[in-house]
Structures are given as structure tokens and as C-alpha cells.
């Protein structure tokens, strides 16, 4: 078996995302109990129901694959193929009525991202990235900004300053202070906006594979670059820190600023 993403992979991911949409939109802007998990991140009944349904759909179609979900845990992620799922990326936004939350469905081969679907149910936005192919937004091809080559002209996104510790906050400021301006609070939407050419830099920390595995093919398929803060390519072994930029030259400048 090679690492080619097939129509069957895409079809099942789309089916799972459509099913998750129905659940998340049913609960969106409704009274919900918000529970703090052991890692202090929030979770709701919507997160859990959505992931259980996504997992059921995916494992029915690909029972021989591994699965790595934020809410339902890991199963055989050492398999060649592994699905990586975050049912609601941005649970804090979701639970407070902000529409920037999304469902992330990624597929990796030998730990490396091959396919990613980023779905924003409340905004009706969907990006799909496939390794070696151009990223699409709601079915139409998109491209990251290839013209902006300087940090001084770049805009930067980060989900929240709370994801940085004392050291990484200093490094964040070393980069963000060189940008035209920086914004907090877009969740996974920021990666879609980068792929569509509307922002240039995303710098984040304190992440898990289910936070970034699906966005990597979306960024790369639009001509952008994504890595950890040392410049190493994304994989299931990536720890914590993510840098995404609109083009290779901007990525080098951002990496230099983070060191």
C-alpha cells in the first residue's frame, strides 16, 4: 500500500464532517455544561457526540487504520495509515457562541500528513488539502499569498496568548513585533484564511497532533509552509509548537525571528 489519498478517503472524511456539522450546529449557541478536562482544556457534550459519530463513520469504512482523537483517544496509531480528529477545534469559542470553531479531520501515512479537512460549520467554510494537489475552499482552488515576502508587511494570527509560557512568549513577541500587526482568536479558521491568501503568519504553541495534522495539507496545498519552530516538517511526533506561513521566504524570516 502506498501513501496515495484515494477518493474513498475523501468521501468518508466529507461524510464524517457533514455528520459532525449536524451535531455541532444543533448545540451551537444553546445552554451547555462546560467541563474542564485534566489538561484544563474545555469539553462539552457536543465535542464528545461529534467525535463518537466521526469515529464510527471512519472506523466502519477503514477498520484497519489507526485512530487518534482528542476525546476518544488513540488506537493503533503505529499503523501505516492513521486518522487524526479534533471534533471541535476551539471549544472555548464554540461554548461562548463564537463561530470560529471547526472540525478537523486529518489522515497521515507513517506519521506524515497526507490529507486534511477543515470545516467551519457556523460559517459554512470548508477547506480540503491533499498532498500533491491544490487546496480547495468550498470546492474552488485557493492560494496563499505568494507576493508578501517581508515580515514588516505580514499579518499574524495566534489563537490565544495563554498558549505561551515565559520562554515561548518572548519568542512569540520577537516574531509578532516584526509583523505589520497580530491578532488573537481565530482557532483553526486562521489556517484556512492563510490558505486563501488573507493572512500570512500563524504562530502557536501548546498544541497536540489533532490540532495541526489536518491543517498541514491545507496550508501546503495552497503554497504555504508549515513546520515546528525549528523548521522541522510536521508529523505525529511533532511537539507543541507550530509555525505556518504563506510562502517559503516568509517562513525563513519567521523562523529566524523565533530563534
C-alpha positions as CSV (number, residue, x, y, z in Angstrom):
1,X,0.0,0.0,0.0
2,X,1.4,3.4,-0.9
3,X,0.6,6.8,0.6
4,X,-1.9,7.9,-2.1
5,X,-5.0,9.6,-0.8
6,X,-8.0,8.0,-2.6
7,X,-11.5,9.1,-3.4
8,X,-12.7,6.7,-0.8
9,X,-10.7,8.6,1.9
10,X,-12.0,11.9,0.8
11,X,-15.6,10.7,0.6
12,X,-15.6,9.2,4.1
13,X,-14.0,12.3,5.6
14,X,-16.6,14.5,3.9
15,X,-19.4,12.2,5.2
16,X,-18.0,12.4,8.7
17,X,-17.6,16.2,8.6
18,X,-21.2,16.6,7.3
19,X,-22.5,14.4,10.1
20,X,-20.4,16.3,12.7
21,X,-21.9,19.6,11.4
22,X,-25.4,18.5,12.3
23,X,-24.3,17.8,15.9
24,X,-22.3,20.9,16.5
25,X,-24.9,23.2,14.9
26,X,-27.6,21.6,17.0
27,X,-25.7,22.6,20.2
28,X,-24.2,25.9,19.0
29,X,-25.5,28.9,21.0
30,X,-27.5,26.6,23.2
31,X,-27.1,26.3,27.0
32,X,-24.3,23.8,27.6
33,X,-22.3,22.5,30.5
34,X,-18.6,23.2,30.0
35,X,-16.3,20.7,31.7
36,X,-12.6,21.2,32.3
37,X,-10.5,18.2,31.4
38,X,-7.4,17.1,33.2
39,X,-5.3,19.3,30.9
40,X,-7.5,22.3,31.7
41,X,-9.0,22.4,28.2
42,X,-12.8,22.7,28.0
43,X,-15.1,20.0,26.6
44,X,-18.9,19.8,26.0
45,X,-21.4,17.1,25.1
46,X,-21.1,18.4,21.5
47,X,-17.4,17.5,21.3
48,X,-18.0,14.0,22.6
49,X,-21.0,13.3,20.4
50,X,-19.4,14.6,17.3
51,X,-16.2,12.6,17.8
52,X,-18.1,9.4,18.5
53,X,-20.0,9.8,15.3
54,X,-16.9,10.7,13.3
55,X,-15.1,7.7,14.7
56,X,-18.0,5.4,13.9
57,X,-18.2,6.5,10.3
58,X,-14.4,6.3,9.8
59,X,-13.8,3.0,11.5
60,X,-16.7,1.4,9.7
61,X,-15.0,2.3,6.4
62,X,-11.4,1.8,7.4
63,X,-11.3,-0.6,10.4
64,X,-7.6,-1.5,9.7
65,X,-6.4,2.1,10.1
66,X,-5.2,3.7,13.3
67,X,-7.3,6.5,15.0
68,X,-6.2,9.4,17.1
69,X,-9.0,11.5,18.5
70,X,-8.9,14.3,21.1
71,X,-11.9,13.0,23.0
72,X,-11.9,9.2,22.4
73,X,-8.2,8.6,22.5
74,X,-5.7,6.6,20.4
75,X,-5.9,3.2,18.8
76,X,-3.0,1.6,16.9
77,X,-1.5,4.9,15.8
78,X,1.6,3.0,14.7
79,X,-0.3,1.7,11.7
80,X,0.8,2.9,8.3
81,X,-2.5,4.9,8.0
82,X,-3.9,6.9,10.9
83,X,-6.9,9.2,11.1
84,X,-6.4,12.2,13.4
85,X,-9.5,14.0,14.6
86,X,-10.5,17.1,16.6
87,X,-14.3,17.2,16.6
88,X,-14.4,20.9,17.8
89,X,-11.2,22.8,17.5
90,X,-12.0,25.9,19.5
91,X,-14.3,24.6,22.1
92,X,-14.0,27.8,24.1
93,X,-15.2,29.7,21.1
94,X,-18.0,27.2,20.5
95,X,-19.2,27.3,24.0
96,X,-19.3,31.1,24.1
97,X,-21.2,31.5,20.8
98,X,-18.2,32.5,18.6
99,X,-18.4,30.9,15.1
100,X,-14.7,30.3,14.6
101,X,-14.8,26.7,15.9
102,X,-14.1,23.9,13.4
103,X,-14.0,20.2,12.9
104,X,-10.5,18.9,11.9
105,X,-10.2,15.5,10.1
106,X,-6.7,14.5,9.1
107,X,-5.1,11.4,7.6
108,X,-1.5,10.6,7.9
109,X,0.7,7.9,6.4
110,X,3.6,6.7,8.5
111,X,3.1,9.7,10.8
112,X,3.2,12.3,8.0
113,X,0.1,14.3,7.0
114,X,-1.4,13.4,3.6
115,X,-5.0,14.8,3.8
116,X,-6.8,17.4,5.8
117,X,-10.3,18.7,6.0
118,X,-11.0,21.9,8.0
119,X,-14.7,22.5,8.4
120,X,-16.3,25.6,10.0
121,X,-19.9,24.7,10.4
122,X,-21.3,28.0,11.6
123,X,-19.6,29.9,8.8
124,X,-20.2,27.2,6.1
125,X,-16.5,27.3,5.3
126,X,-14.6,24.1,4.3
127,X,-11.0,23.7,3.2
128,X,-9.7,20.4,1.9
129,X,-6.0,19.8,1.4
130,X,-4.4,16.7,-0.3
131,X,-0.7,16.1,-0.5
132,X,0.5,17.0,-4.0
133,X,-2.7,18.8,-5.0
134,X,-4.0,22.3,-4.8
135,X,-6.1,23.2,-1.7
136,X,-9.8,24.0,-2.2
137,X,-12.2,26.2,-0.3
138,X,-15.8,25.2,-0.7
139,X,-14.8,23.3,-3.9
140,X,-12.7,26.1,-5.6
141,X,-8.9,26.2,-5.6
142,X,-7.2,28.7,-3.4
143,X,-3.6,30.0,-3.0
144,X,-1.7,31.6,-0.1
145,X,-0.2,35.0,-0.5
146,X,3.0,34.5,-2.6
147,X,3.7,38.2,-3.0
148,X,4.3,39.2,0.6
149,X,7.9,38.3,1.3
150,X,8.6,40.5,4.3
151,X,7.5,40.3,7.9
152,X,7.0,44.0,8.0
153,X,4.2,43.6,5.5
154,X,2.8,40.4,7.1
155,X,-0.2,39.9,9.4
156,X,0.0,37.2,12.1
157,X,-2.6,35.1,13.9
158,X,-2.4,33.2,17.2
159,X,-5.4,31.6,18.9
160,X,-4.6,32.8,22.5
161,X,-1.6,34.3,24.4
162,X,-2.4,31.7,27.1
163,X,-0.7,29.0,24.9
164,X,2.7,30.5,25.6
165,X,4.9,30.1,28.6
166,X,7.6,32.6,29.7
167,X,10.1,31.5,27.1
168,X,7.8,31.0,24.2
169,X,6.1,34.3,24.9
170,X,9.4,36.1,24.4
171,X,10.0,34.2,21.2
172,X,6.4,35.0,20.0
173,X,7.0,38.7,20.6
174,X,10.3,38.6,18.7
175,X,8.3,37.5,15.7
176,X,5.0,39.3,16.2
177,X,6.7,42.6,16.8
178,X,8.2,42.5,13.4
179,X,4.9,41.9,11.7
180,X,2.5,44.6,10.4
181,X,0.0,43.6,13.1
182,X,-1.0,40.5,15.0
183,X,-4.4,39.1,16.0
184,X,-5.6,36.6,18.6
185,X,-8.6,34.4,18.5
186,X,-9.3,32.7,15.1
187,X,-8.8,29.0,16.1
188,X,-8.4,26.7,13.1
189,X,-10.1,29.4,10.9
190,X,-6.7,31.2,10.8
191,X,-5.1,28.3,8.8
192,X,-7.9,28.5,6.2
193,X,-7.5,32.2,6.0
194,X,-3.8,31.7,5.3
195,X,-4.5,29.2,2.6
196,X,-6.9,31.6,1.0
197,X,-4.5,34.5,1.0
198,X,-5.9,36.6,3.7
199,X,-3.2,36.3,6.4
200,X,0.5,35.5,6.3
201,X,1.8,34.0,9.5
202,X,0.4,31.7,12.2
203,X,2.5,31.0,15.3
204,X,1.2,28.8,18.1
205,X,2.4,26.6,20.9
206,X,1.0,24.0,23.4
207,X,-0.7,22.1,20.6
208,X,-1.3,18.4,20.1
209,X,-1.3,16.4,16.8
210,X,-5.1,16.7,16.5
211,X,-4.7,20.5,16.5
212,X,-2.5,20.6,13.4
213,X,-2.4,17.4,11.5
214,X,-5.4,18.3,9.3
215,X,-4.3,21.9,8.7
216,X,-0.9,20.9,7.4
217,X,-2.1,19.6,3.9
218,X,-4.4,22.6,3.7
219,X,-1.5,25.1,4.2
220,X,0.9,23.2,2.0
221,X,-1.5,22.6,-0.9
222,X,-2.1,26.4,-1.1
223,X,1.6,27.1,-1.5
224,X,2.3,27.8,2.2
225,X,4.8,26.3,4.6
226,X,4.2,24.7,8.0
227,X,6.7,23.3,10.5
228,X,7.6,23.3,14.1
229,X,9.6,26.3,15.4
230,X,12.9,24.7,14.5
231,X,11.8,24.3,10.9
232,X,11.2,20.5,11.1
233,X,8.3,19.1,9.0
234,X,5.1,18.2,10.7
235,X,4.4,14.6,11.8
236,X,2.7,12.7,14.6
237,X,5.9,13.2,16.6
238,X,5.8,17.0,16.4
239,X,5.7,18.6,19.8
240,X,3.8,21.6,20.9
241,X,5.0,24.4,18.6
242,X,3.7,25.2,15.1
243,X,4.6,27.9,12.6
244,X,2.7,28.3,9.3
245,X,3.4,31.0,6.7
246,X,2.2,31.9,3.3
247,X,5.4,31.2,1.4
248,X,8.9,29.8,1.8
249,X,10.7,33.1,2.0
250,X,8.4,34.4,4.7
251,X,8.8,31.1,6.6
252,X,12.6,31.5,6.7
253,X,12.2,35.1,8.1
254,X,9.7,33.9,10.7
255,X,11.9,31.0,11.8
256,X,14.9,33.4,12.1
257,X,12.8,35.7,14.3
258,X,11.8,32.8,16.6
259,X,15.3,31.6,17.3
